[in-house]
């Protein structure tokens, strides 16, 4: 999908945010070793393709210099050595019309003046492979160039003549013709050229390509388009995860390209993105402009131990051992008998996620060696595998089959939990001058003891911290926990913003000397809402989570980028002030007990695609601390805005919560129009 159609399909995966993992995921563990697809016994894509695609970072703003620069950067940054090999050009590379004499596609005269063959030759000169894009329709998705429908043979020959190694085949402007017919036609045309070309079916999962794609292509999209947001990535993960039984060498489920480094998520969320795609044996196609990539982005993308999980030759996609209440445990058998395990905290709060060797189906032993693939450390466990994870974080481990646990130190877990005492809001929010509780834990999962374990907490300079008990113990044996608590107060007058808190666990071990672990949490010091009567879009929220793109002030939620909305409009009525959001959404404001009420008109914004008349159903709620004060009930895009009011007397926090209806979450743009907050002075 391209820019003009991104609102139509970018959220197909979000519709499955609450989809439980189903039976196909279990099949990945029980089926025989996977084999290449019957109709494509060509030995291609025996591990998930790795490389680059420009669309997520540039869209149509692409030229041959970027592709040449990317090929150079693959070599100079070590990405090529880490396994990335395909440098792929997406939409907008071709001229608007075919060559009138030959009927062939030709290069865009200003974006690619040297021609596509010259560009492919340059990529090949770096020891890399070159990929290209077209659509199984009359035009490509951006409507800038012809598609390949009914031109499959000549386009396949053209691609082969240019030296193309990878084809992404999109689904726009397809004239309503059957997907299997259209995608099979290009498969046959590619095979007829005699050139080995990896064939990516970008069909968006509309016709369940996992059920027929192994006879047609090497990988197939299981979802709509990704965008650079937490909710989008999460939704595509949940859509793709149940399909493990369909993946294997030469036939891969594809939940779309990587967004790592594009700026819409935190580094913690990007590590989760990369970890989840890797354990799901998904293609790893970098979607950021490598010319602008930070060292942290390159560190994530080039983690070879995580890449090895994705590229494992068994080709088994992970299955979920656990997937409820925002806590996920996924496991993936690896060649040679090792097992990869991901512990994923989906929730917005710190959580301890864990499993056991028995739950993973491992044979009973006195100890197991586990490798933390992000920390790059070995330790041993007596059977428990656990991590205290901040919101949206993932720990990824490799359990080693033949290693001797006696050669490694015991696995020690350190956790940090914040409790502001405010029900219904993230525990990492507390206003200046108000005290919260900091709890730190240390757990020994190993066979050998932790000697003289001690926990230390640190906070910004000038903050008051008082211990509520001992923070040390003589010894921690297997399965035992050390817990310490402090009372922490940011001083009155602390400016609004975020502050880093951390705890350090120090201990000694038998045979391995002194060791330590750390855990960190980000604390939000909120700005209080203004006194008097305020339009809520003029006030600063303390915390926000939005389903698609950012929350917008005084405009609709247009898309993935900030500031791209339109005037707030519900059922034809335009509102100059308000908040443009997209379900699922949660906004938190700090009231401090000073406010009396909120009034607002709520409805589904008119910004939508008229070809999707059934889409756009939402529910809006207003909460005061842990109590729901107003509920819109189910609203559709056909309904006028609903006046809502809420009594906020005595409440410390206001929460605006929006959820999607029974259909998908496409176009679930919730407008909180003319929201007026009334608060006391002083």
PEZIZI-V626023 format. One record per pair of residues at least 6 apart in sequence whose ideal C-beta (glycine too) atoms are under 7 Angstrom apart, sorted by sequence separation. I is the first residue (numbers start at 1). J is the second residue. D is the distance in Angstrom with one decimal. If there is no record, write none. Layout:
# PEZIZI-V626023
{{I J D} {I J D}}
This chain:
# PEZIZI-V626023
{{74 80 4.4} {98 104 6.3} {123 129 7.0} {124 130 6.6} {134 140 6.3} {135 141 6.1} {203 209 4.9} {226 232 5.5} {247 253 4.9} {259 265 6.8} {322 328 6.3} {333 339 5.9} {334 340 5.8} {345 351 4.7} {362 368 6.8} {389 395 6.3} {430 436 4.4} {444 450 4.8} {459 465 5.5} {476 482 5.8} {508 514 5.2} {509 515 5.9} {558 564 3.9} {568 574 6.9} {623 629 6.5} {648 654 6.1} {36 43 7.0} {98 105 6.0} {99 106 5.0} {112 119 6.5} {123 130 4.3} {139 146 6.3} {140 147 5.5} {148 155 4.5} {190 197 5.1} {213 220 3.7} {226 233 6.4} {246 253 6.1} {277 284 6.3} {322 329 4.0} {332 339 6.9} {371 378 5.3} {420 427 5.7} {544 551 5.2} {558 565 3.7} {567 574 5.1} {568 575 4.3} {608 615 6.9} {621 628 5.7} {622 629 5.1} {635 642 6.3} {1 9 4.9} {54 62 5.1} {58 66 6.9} {107 115 5.0} {139 147 5.0} {159 167 6.3} {174 182 6.2} {201 209 5.5} {265 273 7.0} {320 328 6.3} {321 329 4.4} {331 339 5.9} {332 340 4.3} {345 353 5.5} {387 395 4.1} {419 427 5.2} {457 465 6.5} {506 514 7.0} {507 515 6.0} {549 557 5.9} {557 565 5.8} {558 566 6.4} {608 616 5.9} {622 630 4.1} {660 668 4.6} {1 10 6.9} {107 116 5.1} {138 147 5.2} {190 199 5.9} {288 297 6.4} {320 329 6.9} {321 330 7.0} {331 340 6.9} {344 353 6.8} {369 378 6.1} {370 379 6.1} {418 427 4.5} {420 429 5.8} {473 482 5.0} {530 539 6.2} {548 557 6.5} {556 565 3.9} {621 630 6.8} {74 84 5.8} {120 130 4.1} {137 147 4.2} {210 220 6.4} {226 236 5.6} {243 253 4.9} {260 270 4.5} {320 330 5.3} {321 331 5.6} {331 341 5.2} {343 353 4.2} {417 427 6.9} {418 428 5.1} {420 430 4.5} {506 516 4.7} {529 539 4.7} {549 559 5.4} {555 565 3.6} {556 566 5.1} {568 578 4.8} {621 631 5.2} {632 642 5.3} {94 105 4.9} {95 106 5.0} {136 147 6.8} {138 149 5.5} {209 220 3.9} {319 330 6.9} {343 354 6.8} {357 368 5.7} {369 380 5.3} {370 381 5.8} {442 453 5.4} {505 516 5.9} {549 560 4.6} {555 566 6.3} {54 66 6.4} {94 106 6.5} {95 107 6.7} {135 147 4.1} {136 148 6.5} {137 149 5.1} {187 199 6.2} {201 213 5.6} {210 222 6.1} {318 330 4.1} {319 331 6.4} {329 341 6.9} {330 342 4.5} {368 380 6.5} {385 397 6.6} {504 516 6.1} {505 517 4.6} {548 560 6.8} {549 561 6.5} {550 562 4.7} {555 567 6.5} {556 568 5.6} {568 580 6.1} {604 616 4.6} {620 632 4.2} {632 644 6.2} {658 670 4.3} {74 87 6.8} {94 107 6.5} {95 108 5.5} {134 147 6.1} {135 148 6.7} {136 149 5.8} {223 236 4.5} {240 253 5.5} {260 273 5.9} {318 331 6.0} {367 380 4.8} {368 381 5.4} {442 455 5.9} {471 484 3.7} {527 540 4.4} {552 565 4.7} {555 568 6.5} {619 632 5.9} {93 107 6.7} {94 108 5.9} {95 109 6.4} {134 148 4.6} {169 183 6.7} {259 273 6.5} {260 274 5.7} {318 332 3.9} {329 343 6.0} {367 381 6.8} {470 484 7.0} {504 518 5.1} {604 618 5.7} {619 633 6.6} {630 644 4.8} {93 108 5.9} {201 216 6.4} {240 255 3.8} {258 273 6.7} {286 301 6.0} {367 382 5.9} {370 385 6.5} {421 436 6.8} {440 455 4.7} {456 471 7.0} {469 484 6.6} {503 518 6.9} {565 580 5.1} {619 634 5.8} {630 645 6.5} {71 87 5.1} {92 108 7.0} {201 217 4.3} {205 221 5.9} {223 239 4.7} {239 255 6.7} {258 274 6.9} {316 332 5.9} {328 344 3.9} {420 436 4.5} {455 471 4.5} {469 485 6.2} {502 518 5.9} {503 519 5.4} {526 542 3.4} {537 553 4.5} {619 635 7.0} {630 646 4.4} {656 672 6.3} {70 87 5.5} {169 186 5.7} {200 217 6.4} {203 220 6.2} {204 221 5.4} {205 222 4.6} {222 239 6.1} {223 240 6.2} {316 333 5.3} {419 436 6.2} {440 457 6.0} {454 471 6.3} {468 485 4.2} {502 519 6.8} {537 554 5.4} {617 634 6.0} {618 635 5.5} {629 646 3.8} {52 70 5.5} {93 111 6.7} {183 201 5.4} {199 217 4.1} {200 218 6.9} {201 219 7.0} {203 221 5.8} {205 223 5.3} {222 240 4.9} {237 255 6.6} {327 345 6.3} {328 346 6.3} {418 436 5.9} {419 437 4.5} {454 472 4.2} {468 486 6.2} {502 520 4.6} {524 542 5.8} {602 620 4.4} {629 647 5.9} {92 111 7.0} {93 112 5.9} {199 218 5.4} {200 219 5.1} {201 220 4.0} {202 221 5.0} {204 223 6.9} {236 255 4.3} {258 277 6.6} {314 333 6.2} {326 345 6.8} {341 360 6.6} {438 457 5.8} {453 472 6.6} {467 486 5.5} {468 487 6.3} {501 520 6.9} {524 543 6.1} {617 636 5.1} {67 87 6.0} {183 203 6.7} {198 218 5.1} {201 221 6.6} {204 224 5.2} {236 256 6.0} {314 334 6.3} {326 346 4.1} {418 438 6.0} {419 439 6.9} {453 473 5.7} {466 486 6.3} {500 520 6.2} {501 521 5.0} {616 636 6.1} {134 155 6.3} {222 243 5.7} {314 335 4.9} {326 347 3.5} {339 360 6.4} {465 486 5.2} {466 487 4.7} {616 637 3.5} {67 89 6.0} {255 277 7.0} {312 334 4.7} {313 335 5.0} {374 396 6.2} {417 439 4.5} {452 474 6.6} {500 522 6.1} {501 523 5.5} {554 576 6.8} {622 644 6.4} {624 646 6.5} {167 190 6.8} {309 332 6.6} {312 335 5.6} {372 395 6.9} {373 396 4.5} {453 476 5.2} {465 488 5.1} {554 577 5.6} {557 580 4.2} {179 203 5.5} {318 342 6.8} {327 351 6.0} {329 353 6.7} {373 397 6.6} {416 440 5.6} {451 475 5.8} {498 522 5.2} {499 523 4.8} {554 578 6.4} {556 580 4.2} {557 581 5.6} {598 622 6.3} {622 646 4.1} {624 648 5.1} {149 174 6.7} {262 287 6.6} {326 351 6.9} {358 383 6.8} {372 397 5.9} {373 398 6.0} {380 405 3.6} {388 413 6.1} {415 440 6.9} {450 475 6.9} {463 488 6.3} {464 489 4.4} {498 523 6.7} {555 580 5.4} {557 582 4.5} {580 605 6.7} {147 173 6.0} {149 175 6.7} {233 259 6.7} {258 284 6.3} {262 288 5.1} {274 300 5.4} {284 310 5.8} {327 353 4.6} {329 355 4.5} {357 383 4.5} {371 397 6.3} {387 413 6.2} {415 441 4.5} {449 475 5.0} {450 476 4.1} {463 489 6.6} {498 524 5.6} {499 525 6.4} {553 579 6.6} {625 651 5.1} {62 89 6.7} {132 159 6.0} {255 282 5.6} {258 285 6.1} {261 288 3.5} {356 383 5.3} {370 397 4.8} {371 398 4.3} {386 413 5.6} {388 415 2.8} {449 476 6.2} {455 482 6.5} {463 490 5.4} {624 651 3.6} {625 652 5.9} {634 661 5.5} {179 207 4.4} {254 282 6.3} {257 285 4.4} {258 286 5.6} {259 287 5.5} {260 288 6.3} {278 306 5.1} {356 384 5.8} {380 408 4.6} {414 442 5.6} {449 477 5.1} {463 491 6.6} {497 525 5.9} {551 579 6.1} {552 580 3.8} {625 653 5.7} {141 170 5.5} {187 216 5.0} {252 281 6.5} {253 282 6.7} {254 283 5.3} {258 287 5.0} {267 296 5.6} {271 300 5.8} {278 307 6.7} {281 310 6.1} {331 360 5.3} {356 385 6.7} {370 399 5.3} {371 400 6.4} {379 408 5.3} {453 482 5.4} {455 484 4.6} {457 486 5.3} {459 488 5.8} {462 491 5.8} {496 525 5.5} {551 580 7.0} {608 637 6.1} {62 92 5.9} {140 170 6.4} {156 186 6.7} {167 197 5.6} {169 199 6.9} {187 217 6.5} {226 256 4.0} {257 287 4.3} {270 300 5.6} {279 309 5.8} {354 384 6.4} {355 385 5.3} {378 408 4.7} {379 409 5.4} {380 410 6.2} {381 411 4.5} {412 442 6.4} {413 443 4.4} {496 526 6.0} {551 581 5.3} {602 632 5.3} {624 654 6.3} {637 667 6.8} {60 91 6.5} {62 93 6.8} {141 172 3.9} {166 197 6.6} {169 200 6.5} {171 202 6.1} {222 253 4.9} {225 256 6.1} {226 257 6.4} {228 259 4.3} {252 283 6.1} {275 306 6.3} {278 309 4.8} {309 340 4.6} {354 385 6.2} {368 399 5.7} {369 400 4.4} {379 410 6.4} {380 411 6.3} {447 478 6.0} {494 525 5.4} {496 527 3.8} {604 635 6.0} {52 84 6.8} {60 92 3.8} {132 164 5.0} {140 172 6.3} {165 197 6.1} {166 198 4.5} {167 199 5.6} {168 200 4.5} {169 201 6.0} {170 202 4.5} {171 203 5.1} {180 212 6.0} {184 216 5.6} {218 250 5.7} {222 254 6.3} {223 255 5.1} {261 293 5.3} {274 306 6.3} {278 310 3.8} {354 386 3.1} {379 411 4.0} {412 444 5.9} {413 445 6.4} {444 476 4.2} {446 478 6.6} {571 603 6.4} {603 635 6.0} {604 636 6.4} {623 655 4.0} {641 673 5.7} {50 83 5.0} {51 84 5.3} {130 163 6.4} {131 164 6.8} {136 169 5.5} {139 172 6.7} {149 182 6.4} {152 185 4.7} {156 189 3.6} {160 193 3.7} {164 197 6.0} {165 198 6.6} {167 200 6.5} {169 202 5.9} {171 204 5.7} {183 216 5.1} {210 243 5.1} {218 251 6.7} {219 252 4.0} {221 254 4.9} {222 255 5.7} {223 256 5.9} {226 259 6.0} {261 294 6.9} {322 355 6.6} {444 477 6.6} {549 582 6.7} {570 603 3.5} {604 637 4.2} {50 84 4.7} {51 85 5.7} {52 86 6.9} {130 164 6.0} {131 165 6.2} {135 169 6.9} {136 170 6.8} {139 173 4.5} {152 186 4.7} {156 190 4.9} {166 200 6.9} {168 202 5.5} {183 217 6.7} {218 252 6.8} {220 254 6.0} {228 262 4.3} {247 281 5.5} {281 315 6.2} {321 355 5.9} {352 386 6.2} {353 387 6.1} {369 403 3.8} {410 444 5.7} {411 445 4.2} {442 476 6.7} {444 478 6.1} {548 582 4.1} {570 604 6.8} {572 606 6.9} {622 656 6.3} {623 657 6.2} {50 85 6.2} {51 86 2.9} {52 87 5.3} {53 88 4.5} {54 89 6.5} {55 90 3.9} {130 165 5.5} {131 166 3.1} {132 167 6.1} {133 168 4.6} {134 169 6.4} {135 170 3.9} {136 171 5.9} {137 172 5.0} {138 173 4.8} {160 195 4.0} {219 254 4.6} {221 256 6.4} {228 263 6.8} {229 264 5.2} {230 265 5.6} {281 316 6.8} {410 445 6.8} {411 446 5.2} {444 479 6.9} {490 525 5.6} {546 581 5.7} {547 582 4.3} {570 605 6.3} {571 606 7.0} {583 618 5.2} {50 86 6.9} {51 87 6.1} {52 88 6.2} {54 90 5.5} {55 91 6.8} {87 123 4.9} {129 165 3.8} {131 167 6.9} {135 171 6.6} {137 173 3.5} {153 189 4.7} {156 192 6.9} {157 193 5.8} {210 246 4.0} {228 264 3.2} {229 265 6.8} {261 297 3.5} {281 317 4.4} {352 388 4.6} {353 389 5.8} {369 405 5.2} {410 446 2.1} {444 480 5.8} {546 582 5.8} {547 583 5.1} {551 587 6.6} {569 605 6.2} {570 606 6.6} {603 639 6.2} {621 657 4.4} {49 86 5.7} {51 88 5.9} {53 90 5.5} {129 166 6.4} {131 168 6.6} {133 170 6.8} {135 172 4.9} {137 174 4.2} {138 175 6.5} {152 189 4.0} {156 193 5.3} {214 251 3.9} {228 265 6.5} {260 297 6.1} {280 317 5.3} {362 399 7.0} {368 405 6.2} {410 447 6.6} {547 584 4.9} {568 605 6.6} {569 606 4.3} {603 640 6.6} {135 173 6.7} {136 174 5.7} {137 175 6.7} {148 186 6.6} {159 197 6.7} {213 251 6.8} {280 318 5.6} {321 359 5.7} {350 388 6.6} {351 389 6.2} {367 405 3.2} {410 448 5.0} {412 450 5.8} {443 481 4.8} {547 585 5.8} {603 641 3.8} {620 658 5.2} {93 132 6.9} {124 163 6.4} {230 269 5.4} {237 276 5.1} {241 280 6.5} {279 318 4.3} {321 360 6.5} {350 389 6.9} {369 408 5.5} {442 481 6.8} {460 499 5.0} {546 585 5.0} {602 641 6.3} {603 642 6.3} {93 133 7.0} {233 273 5.2} {240 280 6.0} {260 300 5.5} {350 390 5.4} {410 450 6.4} {441 481 5.8} {442 482 4.3} {537 577 5.5} {545 585 6.7} {601 641 3.8} {602 642 5.3} {618 658 5.8} {619 659 4.9} {87 128 5.5} {105 146 6.6} {260 301 5.9} {350 391 6.5} {370 411 6.3} {441 482 6.9} {537 578 5.6} {545 586 4.9} {566 607 5.4} {601 642 6.7} {618 659 6.8} {89 131 6.9} {91 133 5.7} {120 162 5.3} {121 163 6.7} {240 282 7.0} {349 391 5.7} {405 447 6.8} {441 483 5.2} {459 501 5.5} {535 577 4.8} {537 579 5.3} {601 643 5.5} {602 644 5.4} {618 660 6.1} {619 661 6.8} {85 128 5.5} {86 129 5.0} {87 130 6.0} {88 131 3.2} {89 132 5.6} {90 133 4.7} {120 163 4.1} {210 253 6.1} {348 391 4.9} {536 579 6.6} {544 587 5.1} {617 660 6.8} {618 661 5.9} {85 129 5.2} {87 131 6.8} {89 133 6.2} {120 164 6.4} {341 385 6.2} {343 387 5.0} {345 389 3.9} {347 391 6.3} {439 483 6.7} {440 484 5.0} {458 502 5.3} {496 540 7.0} {600 644 5.5} {617 661 2.6} {86 131 4.9} {117 162 4.4} {543 588 4.3} {617 662 6.6} {116 162 4.9} {117 163 6.4} {136 182 4.1} {343 389 6.7} {345 391 6.5} {439 485 5.1} {457 503 4.9} {541 587 5.1} {542 588 4.8} {599 645 4.6} {617 663 5.5} {64 111 6.9} {80 127 6.7} {136 183 6.1} {345 392 6.6} {438 485 6.7} {456 503 6.6} {541 588 6.2} {542 589 6.1} {598 645 6.8} {63 111 4.6} {64 112 4.7} {80 128 6.5} {96 144 6.7} {98 146 5.6} {345 393 5.3} {437 485 6.1} {438 486 4.5} {455 503 5.7} {456 504 4.9} {541 589 5.4} {542 590 5.0} {597 645 6.3} {598 646 4.9} {615 663 6.1} {62 111 6.3} {63 112 6.8} {91 140 4.9} {96 145 6.3} {97 146 6.9} {556 605 4.5} {558 607 6.6} {597 646 6.4} {614 663 6.3} {615 664 6.4} {64 114 5.8} {91 141 6.0} {92 142 5.6} {95 145 6.8} {104 154 6.1} {105 155 6.1} {136 186 6.6} {344 394 4.5} {437 487 6.3} {438 488 5.0} {455 505 5.6} {539 589 6.4} {597 647 5.8} {598 648 5.9} {618 668 5.0} {620 670 5.7} {71 122 6.5} {75 126 5.6} {91 142 4.5} {94 145 3.8} {103 154 5.8} {279 330 5.4} {343 394 6.7} {556 607 4.7} {597 648 5.5} {615 666 4.6} {616 667 4.3} {617 668 6.9} {67 119 5.9} {71 123 4.9} {74 126 6.8} {92 144 4.7} {342 394 5.7} {343 395 4.5} {435 487 5.3} {436 488 5.7} {453 505 6.4} {454 506 5.2} {596 648 6.1} {615 667 4.5} {616 668 6.1} {618 670 5.1} {91 144 6.6} {92 145 6.7} {105 158 5.9} {279 332 5.1} {388 441 6.9} {435 488 6.8} {595 648 4.6} {596 649 5.4} {68 122 5.6} {74 128 6.0} {104 158 5.0} {200 254 6.9} {342 396 5.1} {435 489 4.5} {453 507 4.1} {612 666 6.4} {64 119 5.2} {71 126 4.7} {452 507 6.3} {612 667 6.4} {3 59 5.2} {340 396 6.9} {341 397 4.8} {433 489 7.0} {451 507 6.2} {452 508 5.8} {595 651 6.9} {598 654 6.7} {3 60 7.0} {71 128 5.6} {386 443 7.0} {450 507 4.2} {451 508 4.2} {591 648 6.3} {593 650 5.6} {340 398 5.5} {341 399 6.3} {432 490 5.0} {433 491 6.9} {451 509 6.6} {593 651 6.7} {386 445 6.5} {432 491 6.7} {433 492 3.8} {450 509 6.7} {593 652 5.7} {608 667 4.4} {338 398 5.6} {339 399 4.6} {430 490 6.8} {432 492 5.5} {529 589 5.6} {591 651 5.4} {592 652 6.2} {279 340 5.7} {338 399 6.3} {384 445 4.5} {432 493 6.2} {448 509 6.4} {529 590 6.8} {591 652 6.0} {338 400 5.6} {432 494 3.9} {448 510 5.2} {528 590 5.5} {529 591 6.0} {591 653 6.2} {607 669 6.0} {279 342 4.7} {338 401 5.2} {352 415 6.2} {382 445 6.4} {438 501 6.8} {440 503 4.2} {442 505 4.8} {527 590 7.0} {531 594 7.0} {590 653 6.1} {591 654 5.4} {219 283 5.8} {253 317 6.4} {337 401 3.6} {381 445 4.4} {382 446 6.3} {526 590 3.8} {528 592 5.1} {589 653 6.8} {605 669 4.0} {336 401 6.6} {381 446 6.0} {382 447 5.0} {588 653 5.9} {589 654 4.4} {604 669 6.3} {249 315 4.1} {276 342 6.7} {350 416 6.9} {380 446 5.3} {529 595 6.7} {604 670 6.7} {605 671 4.8} {248 315 4.7} {275 342 5.6} {306 373 5.2} {350 417 5.5} {379 446 6.7} {380 447 6.6} {588 655 5.4} {247 315 6.8} {276 344 6.6} {305 373 4.3} {571 639 6.6} {573 641 6.4} {587 655 6.8} {602 670 6.7} {603 671 5.8} {571 640 4.4} {586 655 6.3} {587 656 4.3} {602 671 6.9} {247 317 4.1} {303 373 6.9} {570 640 6.7} {571 641 6.6} {602 672 5.9} {305 376 6.7} {570 641 4.2} {586 657 5.3} {272 344 6.4} {600 672 5.0} {601 673 4.3} {244 317 3.9} {585 658 4.2} {600 673 6.5} {601 674 5.7} {244 318 6.6} {584 658 6.6} {600 674 6.4} {244 319 5.2} {583 658 4.6} {584 659 5.5} {600 675 3.8} {583 659 5.4} {584 660 6.5} {349 426 5.6} {581 658 5.8} {583 660 4.3} {598 675 6.4} {599 676 5.0} {88 166 5.8} {90 168 6.9} {348 426 5.6} {349 427 5.7} {86 165 6.7} {241 320 6.1} {598 677 5.2} {51 131 6.8} {86 166 5.0} {88 168 6.5} {367 447 5.0} {366 447 6.5} {597 678 5.2} {60 142 5.6} {583 665 5.7} {595 677 6.1} {596 678 5.1} {595 678 6.5} {596 679 6.9} {60 144 6.3} {595 679 3.9} {416 501 6.8} {583 668 4.0} {585 670 6.4} {594 679 4.9} {582 668 6.0} {594 680 4.9} {416 503 4.9} {582 669 5.3} {583 670 5.9} {582 670 6.9} {591 679 7.0} {2 91 4.9} {414 503 6.4} {580 669 6.7} {581 670 4.8} {306 396 6.1} {414 505 4.2} {580 671 6.0} {581 672 6.8} {412 505 6.5} {428 521 5.9} {430 523 6.6} {432 525 5.6} {578 671 5.7} {579 672 4.3} {428 522 6.1} {431 525 6.5} {578 672 5.3} {412 507 6.6} {428 523 5.3} {429 524 4.6} {430 525 6.9} {431 526 5.7} {578 673 4.1} {382 478 5.1} {428 524 5.8} {575 671 7.0} {578 674 5.9} {579 675 6.6} {429 526 5.9} {431 528 6.9} {577 674 5.5} {578 675 6.0} {575 673 3.8} {410 509 6.2} {575 674 5.5} {409 509 4.7} {570 671 5.5} {271 374 6.5} {409 512 4.2} {414 517 4.0} {416 519 4.2} {418 521 5.8} {568 671 4.8} {570 673 6.3} {414 518 6.4} {415 519 5.7} {416 520 6.9} {412 517 5.5} {414 519 4.6} {416 521 4.9} {418 523 6.5} {568 673 5.4} {409 515 6.0} {234 346 6.5} {557 669 4.9} {429 542 5.5} {556 669 5.8} {429 543 6.1} {556 671 6.5} {49 166 6.8} {279 396 6.9} {426 543 5.8} {276 394 6.6} {547 665 6.2} {275 394 4.3} {272 392 5.9} {272 393 6.3} {275 396 4.6} {547 668 7.0} {268 390 6.3} {272 394 4.0} {269 392 4.9} {271 394 6.3} {268 392 5.7} {268 393 5.0} {388 519 6.4} {390 521 6.2} {5 141 5.1} {4 141 6.8} {2 140 6.7} {4 142 6.1} {537 675 6.7} {539 677 6.7} {2 141 3.3} {3 142 5.9} {4 143 6.3} {536 675 3.7} {1 141 5.3} {2 142 3.8} {535 675 6.6} {535 676 6.3} {536 677 5.1} {533 676 6.3} {534 677 4.9} {533 678 5.4} {532 679 6.5} {529 677 6.1} {531 679 5.3} {49 198 5.9} {531 680 6.6} {532 681 6.6} {529 679 6.0} {531 681 4.1} {44 196 5.6} {45 198 5.1} {42 196 6.0} {44 198 5.2} {429 588 6.9} {431 590 5.7} {431 592 6.6} {230 392 6.3} {425 588 5.3} {5 172 6.1} {49 219 6.7} {350 521 6.4} {56 228 6.9} {45 218 3.9} {44 218 5.8} {45 219 6.5} {39 215 4.1} {37 214 3.9} {38 215 6.2} {39 216 6.8} {37 215 6.2} {40 218 6.5} {12 204 6.2} {12 205 6.7} {9 204 5.5} {88 285 6.9} {348 545 6.4} {424 623 6.1} {56 257 5.7} {424 625 5.9} {84 286 6.8} {423 625 5.4} {424 626 4.0} {1 204 6.9} {46 249 4.4} {56 259 5.8} {422 625 6.4} {423 626 3.3} {46 250 5.8} {48 252 5.1} {53 257 5.3} {45 250 5.4} {57 262 5.9} {44 250 6.5} {56 262 6.1} {45 252 6.7} {13 223 4.0} {40 250 6.3} {12 223 5.7} {13 224 5.6} {12 224 2.8} {11 224 6.3} {35 248 6.9} {36 249 5.7} {37 250 5.1} {10 224 5.7} {31 245 6.5} {34 248 2.6} {36 250 3.9} {37 251 4.8} {9 224 3.8} {10 225 4.3} {34 249 5.5} {9 225 5.6} {25 241 6.4} {28 244 3.7} {10 227 5.2} {14 231 6.2} {17 234 6.7} {25 242 5.1} {27 244 6.8} {28 245 5.5} {73 290 4.4} {14 232 6.5} {17 235 5.1} {24 242 5.5} {27 245 3.2} {73 291 6.9} {6 225 5.8} {13 232 6.9} {16 235 6.2} {19 238 5.5} {24 243 5.7} {25 244 4.5} {19 239 6.9} {21 241 5.7} {22 242 4.6} {24 244 6.2} {25 245 7.0} {70 290 5.5} {82 302 4.8} {14 235 3.6} {17 238 6.0} {21 242 4.9} {24 245 4.0} {77 298 5.8} {10 232 6.9} {13 235 3.9} {16 238 5.1} {24 246 6.8} {69 291 5.6} {79 301 6.8} {82 304 5.4} {1 224 7.0} {13 236 3.7} {16 239 4.3} {19 242 7.0} {79 302 6.0} {1 225 4.5} {78 302 5.9} {83 307 5.4} {82 307 5.9} {13 239 4.3} {83 311 6.0} {425 653 4.9} {57 287 6.0} {422 652 5.5} {425 655 6.8} {56 287 3.2} {57 288 5.1} {58 289 6.6} {422 653 5.5} {424 655 6.3} {53 285 4.7} {55 287 6.9} {57 289 4.3} {48 281 5.5} {52 285 6.3} {48 282 6.0} {49 283 4.7} {50 284 4.6} {51 285 5.5} {52 286 4.6} {53 287 6.1} {48 283 4.6} {48 284 6.4} {49 285 7.0} {48 310 5.8} {48 311 6.9} {47 311 4.5} {47 313 6.5} {47 315 6.7} {33 314 7.0} {34 315 5.3} {28 316 5.4} {28 317 5.4} {29 319 5.4} {28 319 4.8} {26 319 5.9} {25 319 4.4} {25 320 5.6} {264 560 6.8} {21 320 4.4} {21 323 5.0} {20 323 6.8} {231 547 4.5} {232 548 6.6} {231 548 6.5} {229 548 6.3} {229 549 6.2} {227 548 6.7} {229 560 6.3} {228 560 5.9} {227 560 3.9} {231 584 6.7} {14 547 6.2} {11 548 6.0} {7 559 6.3} {6 559 6.6} {17 584 6.9} {8 609 5.4} {7 609 6.3} {8 612 6.8} {15 664 3.3} {15 665 5.3} {14 665 4.3} {12 664 6.8} {11 664 6.9} {11 665 5.3} {11 666 5.0}}
